């Protein structure tokens, strides 16, 4: 199944909150676990990124909902 990312967060709880807002609007979503890439320079932080994904047909509606929640 193809999915599209619509939101990234450093905290799982933030990603879950966004997904809950999307579900309240009837949009199915999921939170993907972060993958931490190797960074050779110690001064660069490896912060996990949780990603909220939706089906391609829901991408624009989801972005509208996420944008409204940011305002």
N, C-alpha and C positions, 0 to 999 in steps of 0.2 A: 504494500500500500504506500502510495506516495503521500508525503506530508510536507508542509511548509512551515518554517519557523516564523513566529510572529512576536516573540518576546524573549529576552534573556535576563536572568537575574543571578546574583551571587548566592542568594539564600533560597533554599528549597521552599520555605514558607511563602516567600514573595511570589515565586512561580506558581505555587498552589493557589494563592489568592487570585492571581490573574486567571488561572484556569477556572476557578469557581465563578468569576465574573462572566467568563465566556459561556460556561454551562448554563448560567442563569438566563442567558440570551438564546439558549437552544443550540449552541455551537459545541460540537464534540471536540475535545482537545486531550492532550497528554503532555506530561512533563518528562523530558528525557534527562537522563543522568549525565553529569559532566564527564568529559574526557579531558584529562590534563596533559597537554603536550609537554615534551621535554624542552626546557629552557636552559641553555648553557650558562647564562649570566645570572649570578646570584642576586643581583639587585632588582631583577624583574620578578614580580610576584606571580606565582601560579595560583590564581584564584579560580575556583570552579565556576562554571557557567551552566546553570540549569536552563534548558530551552523549552518554551511552550510551543507545541506544534499543533497544526490543524490540517484538515483536508484542503486540497487546493481550491475547491469550490467555496470554501468558507473563509479563505484568506482575507479578502477585502473587508468582509463584515467583522472578522476578528480584529483586524487592524483598527477599524472604526471604534469598536468597543474598547480596545486597549488605549487608544488615543483619548477617548472620552474619560477614561478613568485617570489619565495623567493630568487632565486639566483641573 
